[in-house]
Amino acid sequence: MNSRLEASTVERDEVTPSEARPLRVLLWCPYGITMSGGGAGINSQRLYQAAQQGQVHVTVAHGLDDHPTIDGFADFVRIARLSKPSRVMEHLVFLGRSWLWLRRHVDDYDVFHGIDAFEATISPAAWAKRRGVPVIIKPANQTSTGPTRSWRRLFHRPWFRARAMARMDGIVAISQTIHDDLRAKGIPADRVVKIPNGIDCRRYSPLSGSARRAVRELLGMPADEFCLLSVAGLRPTKRIEWSLEALALLVERGDAARLYLVGNQRDEIYRDFLMDRVKTLGLQDRVVIVGEVDDTAAYYQAADAFCLTSKNEGMPNALLEAMACGQCCLVTPVSGSKDIVDDGVDGYFIASPGELAERLAALMHDAPLRSALGEAARLKALDYSLEGIWGQYFALLRRVSHSRAGVRR
């Protein structure tokens, strides 16, 4: 076992509670803890599944029509339907039923753990706090703490969210950018706790030799082509057109390269835009639209390089997954990615499609460089192992639960 994993396991054991019963956590995740909830939902699922038996008893409150049962979670409570993006009336109904449900049940919990910092989480969190239940909030990214451009502005929600978060017991900043943004919004320093996302470094691990060749064959990746991987939902903030343009530049050079796009395609307008770009650039036989898959590990293990060209992020799970699998990673220097990647050591920062193409061209023809970057990336990912990250979260949950106070109404 790697020494970093051993160390994180020791840290995890050190925070085993002395209490006879587990902490009762209300995990408020309006869009669920499946792929429908995006990276924040999936990360929440993985985080609590890393808990030791008897540490926590977790109820998930959500707005999905049909949330699957998931190992490691005690209960799933549907508050009211909440689609993404939500409509005005749908959102108001969700908030109204949240208030009613919380009045009846919130006193049953030791901690309210809210995922994201939009209204569907912050208003219920404020109500829980007023009833004396300690609250921690985890903004998924910087945009969730800022002003909105939709109908929510009519209700002064950005102002309300910042003021409400300042009264919470703990706000988890998953990156330095989010940390600085929270402090700039007036959140007290003693309420902001910097805890990054974690990654299961056993599930996501490198393959080599015949095992890797077998996975490539299974996925249909040609042995004689350079296979570039993007794992991201097809939506504008991911800026996937950069990868298409970089691929076109490689093809113009005569390089045998192929791009695999793994991720949901719920944004039909952006998906159609990308398909038009594929045709315009003449890449119909060079781009593989994989779609959403349950287990992405095989794609990371089989690909030759990974790219993430986002306009903004919180702390991208896909980047941690790719690095844990020993991938060469090329990313834009945005929130989270800046915290993880050491430019030129375990990955590269890129600022344009042209720079992405140049970096990829160098990697295609330099196997030792790809290997060195991949090995360094794997070592970096071990610093973010789920065991260690869960230990930090559990310590925070215990600390705020001990401060429970207030008059119940």
N, C-alpha and C positions, 0 to 999 in steps of 0.2 A: 504493500500500500504506500502511496506517495506520502512523504512526511507532512505535506501541507494538509492533506486530507486527514491524517492522523491528528494533527494539531487542532483542526477544526472540530473533530469528533470529541476530543478532550474538552474543548471549550463548551461544546453543546452539553456534555454530561455535567459540567460544573453548575449549570443553571437549572438542574432538575429541581422542581419545587418540593418544599418540605410539607406543603399543605396536603391534607388527606384527599381532597377532591380537586379535579382539574379546574382551570380557569374557564369560566363560561363566556365565550366570545360571540358577539353578534357581528358577523361579517356582512357589512352593508355594501353589496355590489350590484347596482341596479341592472347591469347588463349581464350578470352571471359570471361564473368562473370557468366558462368554457371558451372556445374560440370566438363565440359571439361577443364576449366581453373584451376582445382584443388582448394585447400584451398584458395589460393590468389584471384582467381576469385570470388568464393562464398563470401569471406569476403568483397570484394569490392562492390558486389551487396548489401549485408546487410548494409554496412556502409552508402552508399548514400540513401538507402531507409529509414534510420533513420533521414534524413534531414527534417526540417520543410518546409512547402510549401513556395515557394518564395525565399529560401536561395540559391539554386543552379540550374543551367540548365546544365545537363550533357549529353555529346555526348560520346559514347563508340566506339573507333576505335579498330578493331579486325581482325583476319585472319581466321575466321570460314566460312565454306561454307554457313551455314544457322543459323544465330544467332536469337533466339527467341526474340520477343519484351517483355520487362519486365517493370512493373509498376515502376515509379519513375525516368525513364531515357527518355530523350527527343528524342535522335536519336541513331541509330546504323549504323556505316559506316564500310563496308568491304573493307580493303585495298588490300589484295591479300591473296590467300590461304596459310595457314601456319599450317602444321600438327605437331604432337608431337610424336617423335622428328622430326625436320625439316631436309630435305635434302639440299645439298649445293645449287643447283640451285633455289629451292623453297625459301630458305632463302634470297638469293641475289635478287630475284624478289620482295619479300616482302619489303626489304630495299629500292630498287629502286622506287617502287610505293609509299612507305611511303614518300620519299623525294619529289616526285612530288605532292602528295596530300597536304603535309604540306606547300609547297611553295604557294599553292593556298588558303589554308583555315586556317592556324594556327593563322593568325592575328585576326581571329574572336573570339579568346578565351582569357580569363583572366589568366588561369593557365593550364599548362600541368601536368597531374598527371599520372606518369608512374608506372605500376605494374611489379615488378620483376626487376632484374638488369642484364639480359642477353642482347645480341646485339640487338634483335628485339625491345627492349625498349630503351636502352641507346643511340643508334645511332639516332633514331628519337628525343629523348629528347635533345640531343646535337644540332640538327638542329633547334628545337624550341627555345632553349636558345639563339642561335646565331641570331635569328630574334627578340629578345627582349621579348619573352614570358617567364614569371617565370615558373620554373620547380621544382616539388617535385617528388622524387622517393621512392618507397617502396620495398626494397629487400624482397623476400618471405622467404628466409632462408640464412644461411651462405654460402652455396655452390654457390648461384647465384652471389656472389660477388668475388668468387675466380677463380683460373685457371680452364680451361676446358680440357678435354681429347680427344676432337673430332677435326674435321677439322678446327674449329674456331681458334685454336692456330696458324694456318698459317697466320692469319691476326693480330696477337698480340692483340687479343681482351681483355684478362684480364688486360693488361697494359692500353689499351685505356679506358676500363670501369672505372677503378679506377681514372684515370686522369680526365675523363669527369664528374664523380660524384662529384669530388672535386669542380667543378665550378657550380654545381646546387644550387638552392636557399634553398632546404631543402631535407634531406635524413631521412626517417622515419625508426627508428630502433625499431622493434617489440619485441626485447628481449635484455637483457644485453649482451649476447654473440655476437649478431649482432652489437650492439653499439660498443663494444670493438674491433671487427674485422674492422669496418669502420674507427675507429680512428687509428688503426694500419696501415691501408692503406693510411693514410695521409689526410683523410677527415677532414676539420676544425671542431673544437668542436662546433662553432656557427651554423654549417650547419646540425648537427646531432640532430634530435629530437626524443626522446624516447616516442612512443605511442604504446601501445600493441593492439592486436586484441580485438574486442568487441564481446559480446554475447547478444542475445535477451533473457533476463531472464524471459520474460513473455511467450514466445513461448516454451522455454526450462525450464520446472519446474517439481518438483517431483510429483508423484502420490503415493497414499497409499490406503490401505484397499481394498474395493470392486472395486474401479476404476482401481487399479493396477492389480488386479486379472483378471479383464475383458480384459485388454490389453494383458496380458500374454496368456490368452486363445485365443485371436484373432490372436496372432503371432505364436501360436503353441508351446509356451514354457511350458514344463511340470511343474506342480505345485510342484512336489516332487523332483525336481532336481535343482542343483545349476547352473545357467545360466551365463556364462562368455561372455562378449561382446567385440569385436574388431571392430572399425569403422575406416577403412583405405583402401586406394587403395592397391590391391595386387601387390606390387613391392618390390624389395630387400631391399630398405632403411627402410621399415617398419618392417622387420625382424619378420614376423608373425610365422615363424617356432618355435620361442621361446614359443609362446602361445600353439602350438601343443605339444611341448615337455613337457611343464608344465602340460597340460591336461593329457597326457599319464601317468605322475607320479601320478596324482590324481586318475586316473582310476586303476592303479596298487594297490593303497592303499584301493581300494574298495569304493571310494567316487562316488556318483552319480552326475556327472558333465557333462556339455555340452557347446560347444563353438560355438558362432554365429559370422560369418565373414560378415560384411556389408561393401561394397565398390566396386569400379569398378575393372574389371578383364582384363584391356587392355594389360597388360604384360603377354602374353600367356606363355612364357617360365617360368616365375616365378610361374604362376598359376599351370602349369603342375608339377613343382618341389614340390609345396605344396601338390598337390593331391597325388604324389608319397609318400611324408612323411606321409600323412594321412593313406595310405594303409600299409606302413611299420610299423607304430606305432599301427595299428589295431584300428583306430578311425573312421572307416567309419560310424558307427551309433552314433558317439559322436560329429561330426562336421557338422554344417549347413552352407552351402554357400548361403547366402542371395543375394549377388550381390549389385548393385547400386540401391538405393531407393531415391525418391524425398524428403521424410521427415523422418529423423532418430529419431525424438523425442520419438516416441513410443518405440523404442528399448532401448533407454537409460532409459526410465521410467520403463520398464518391467524387465530388467536384474538385476542380483544380484551383479555384479562387472564389472568393465571396465578395460581393459589393453591396453597399447600403448607401444610397445617394439622397437621403432624406433632407428636407428643408428644416425639420425640427424633430426632436425625439425627447423622451424622458431619460430612460436608460434602456436601450434596445435589447430585448431578450434574444433576438436573432443574432446579434453581434456576439453576445456571450456564448451562445450555442455554437456558432461557427468557430470561435477561438478555442472552445473546449474540444472541438473535433480536430484541432490542429490546422485550421484553414488560414491561408493568406487572405487578409481582410483589407479591403479598400473602402474607406468611408469618408463621408463629409464630417468636418469638425464641428459637430453640434452637441447639444446637451447629452450627457451620458457617454457618447463615443469619445469625447475629449477626455473624460475621466478614465476610460479603459485603455485606449490605444496610446502607445508610445511611438510616435511617428518615426518610421524607418527602422524600428527595433522589432515590434510584433505586429506591424501593419503599416498602412499608409493613409495619410489624409489626402483627399483629392478635392479640387475646387472647380473642376469643369469636366465635360465629357472628353475633351482633348487630353487633359492630364490623366484621366482614367485610362484612356486608350494607350497612352505612353507607358504607364505603369504596367498594364496588362501585357503589352508587347515585350517588356523586359522580363516579366515573370514567365512568359511562355517559353522563352529560350534560355532560362537559367534555373534548372531544377534544383541545384544546391541552394540558391537564394530562396526559392519557394519552401524548401525543407527547413531552412534556418528560421524564416519568419513564422512558419507553422509551429515549430517546436517552441519558439518564444511565446507565441499566442497561447498555446496550451498551458504553459507555466503561468501566464498572467491569469488565465481563466480559473486556475486553482485557487487564486486569492478570493474568488467570488463563490466558492462552493456553498451549496445550500445549507450544509450543516452549520457553518460558521455564521451565515446570515440569519438563519433561524435562531441561533443562540442570542444574537443581538435583539431580534424582535421579541423573543420571549422575555428577555430581561426588561424590555420597555413595557410589555404587557403587564408584567408583575409589578413594576414600579408604579404605573398609573393606577392599577387596580387597588393598590394599598392606599391611594389618596382619595378613595371614594368617599364623598361627603355630600351634604345638601339636604334640603327638605323635599320629601316626595309629595307630589301633588297629583 
